[in-house]
Amino acid sequence: MSSTSLPVLSLLETRVLGVLAEKQRTVPDSYPLTLNSLVSGCNQKTSRNPVLELSESQVQAAIDSLKGYSLVAETSGGRAFRYEHNVDRVLRIPSQSVILLTVLMLRGPQTAGELRIACDRMHNFADISSVEGFLNELAERPAGGLVVKLARLPGARESRWAHLLSGEPAEEVAGPAGASGEGAHASHDASLGEVAALKANVARLEAEVASLKALVARVCSELGISAEG
């Protein structure tokens, strides 16, 4: 896949890709990952936003899709297939940039300061300006930006960054004019929660559709008829 024809990935696909990139660095002895380990990583309750509950078939569907883009490779060794990511090779970016993308895929938009802390187990960035340097390189990448700096939310001291692997991020809507204090904060949290829930539902539906397509294709193949009919 050429770097200029990146696909728009679903939430489920970015979760799988993010988990593979994360575990490569945090549990190298278990990498590449088995399907079971990958499912567990996708469904973690910590360091994930949104929290998902994916089945093996849903994760397998995402793996198969990512394999088609060369972003994931399958290796056979031992008693089970194992999976590894090819993000650095496909996107042609340094490991520090892969780590920043990993956190953005797993945790959603973050400030440079939050990213530095969240990346600590995978890479120790010297300071926030170092993080911002890699983010700016990703944003200004000649083959197409991979991250974007979001508009600063009312009351926020820093702007957050988001990845572009799933297309342009939805613009967050601030509370009504004059809203402030706990009420506005609660409203903002509720809206983010609603968006996260909707994204999780969409991811589940996408996986179910992919599983059904695979089932239909298999049945048609066994019956010797075309799935296009």
Secondary structure, 3 states (H helix, E strand, C coil): CCCCCCCCCCHHHHHHHHHHHHHHHHCHHHCCEEHHHHHHHHCCCCCCCCCCCCCHHHHHHHHHHHHHCCCEEEEEECCEEEEEECHHHHHCCCHHHHHHHHHHHHHCCEEHHHHHHHCCCCCCCCCHHHHHHHHHHHHCCCCCCCEEECCCCCCCCCCEEEECCCCCCCCCCCCCCCCCHHHHHHHHHHHHHHHHHHHHHHHHHHHHHHHHHHHHHHHHHHHCCCCCC
